[in-house]
Amino acid sequence: MKLTANQYPQESARVLREEPHVRDSVTGATLNFDGKRRLAYAEVDAETWRHWAEGVKNHVLMNLDQYLLQAEASLKRNGVQVHWAEHAEAARRIVAEIARAGQVKKVVKAKTMVSEELGINPMLEGMGIETLETDLGEYLIQLLGQPPSHIVGPAIHLNLDQIRQLFHQRFQTPTGASPEDLAAVARKLLREGFLKADMGISGANFVVAETGTLALIENEGNIRLSTSAPRIHVALVGIEKLLPRFSDLSVFLSLTARAATGQRLGTFVSLLQGPRTAGESDGPEEVHVILVDNGRSSVLADPLAWETLRCVRCAACLNACPVYRQTGGHPYGYVYSGPIGAILSPGLLGLEETKPLPYASSLCGACFQACPVRIPIPRLLLTWRNRAVDEGLTPKLEAAAIKGYALAMTQPWAYSLASKAIRMLPHKALDNTIVPVLKAWTQGRAGLEPSPRSFHQLWDAGEV
């Protein structure tokens, strides 16, 4: 599956038309997540927490150069090897060099969106290195050759029957196998991967600059195994993932879990301090942290879009979004989907490559209310829309129609002329047969039926 963000209108329409199960599966999962988030927020003074978290992340971003240097020094003090990757190609090259130096033949991966962004799996497989996703959702979509559909729940677009069919085809399980039986099959296969892997790859939810601590949140235990069982651990970390102090971590861990899945805390929280030391029997022999830019500096330099970098990848905005709920993440054509993808992807890839995404929103504001770090997503969606207009990226017909509408709504003579013209059109015209621009409206609604007399005429006659 290889899509681009500019295919969003066509692909979202196709999913609605040809894959109605996706809407059912995604709606059920996201409503469940969002409902639990609301309950979890209600247990605490969520607004105070959100304002505090916004302030901490703003402070980090405003002083990112200093905190990156502090994080590098702290990590090195812990025995971690630190690498800097300006772009995706550099990150892939560093991972490849580490793999060659360590004679790596098998890699196990924890769920990491930045690895999807960088194209790590295809690169490793091209080197002949067996690469195994160990998050159950990621494992399912790896078997299907698909990208993630959701930041936290990568396979929420699949229903149970599809997963049963997949396992039946791959592992000859019964077509009516229970979820527990399917999970047991996956667990056995993944356990063998952990025992044989030479390298584990993860992301990081947070990196504490003060102590060089890598913090990772999960619910399955696969991250803990991926980062401790293999002899080499590589963590791919976006440069925006820093926190200043270790004391900041506790609130961020709880707030992120509440926003993502409605949990007070993730089932497993790993705080990693570096490779094993003398006398320790567990843990990797080498730990590498690759600090990844890949467009983030450009976003940070943007006087408006920089707030996007506060994102903690909880997917609360996806769960709250009525537009994302209709299609899931694949039609967005990039790693980051939903509301956060609609404002982050233009910053990372350029607006010309992502111009439909800022329009994939009703601007209802539910995403902002859910966001644990108060990213003003609706305002940023409008920012990117305005830039699309300023850069001439919107259709010429649409621009002309907007100008005509503005003229009609600001000039009485034009309004009167337009309203008379609309009343003179046959009803069939307003049912999209003659006026194609109304097609999207009338596909799900009755055709428009204008009054035979204007409001002014009705007012003058005393009928309103």
ABEGO torsion letter per residue (X at the ends): XBBBAAAAAAAAAAAAAABAAAAAAAAAAAAAAAAAAAAAAAABBAAAAAAAAAAAAAAAAAAAAAAAAAAAAAAAAAGBBBBBBABAAAAAAAAAAAAAAAGBABBBBBBBAAAAAAGAAAAAAAAGBBBBBABAAAAAAAAAGBBBABAABAAAABBAAAAAAAAAAAAGBBAABBAAAAAAAAAAAAAAAAAABABBBBBBABBBAAAGBBBBBBAAGAAAAAAAABABBBBBBBAAABBABAAAAAAAAAAAAAAAAGBABBABBBBBAEBBBBGBABEBABBBBBBBAGGAAAAAABAAAAAAAABAGAGAAAAABAAAAAAEAAAAGBABBEAAAAAAAAAAAEAAAAAAAAABBAGAGAAAAABAAGBBAAAAAAAAAAAAAAAGABBAAAAAAAAAAAAAAABAAAAAAAAAAAAABBAAAAAGAABAAAAAAAAABBBBBBBABBAAAAAAAGAX
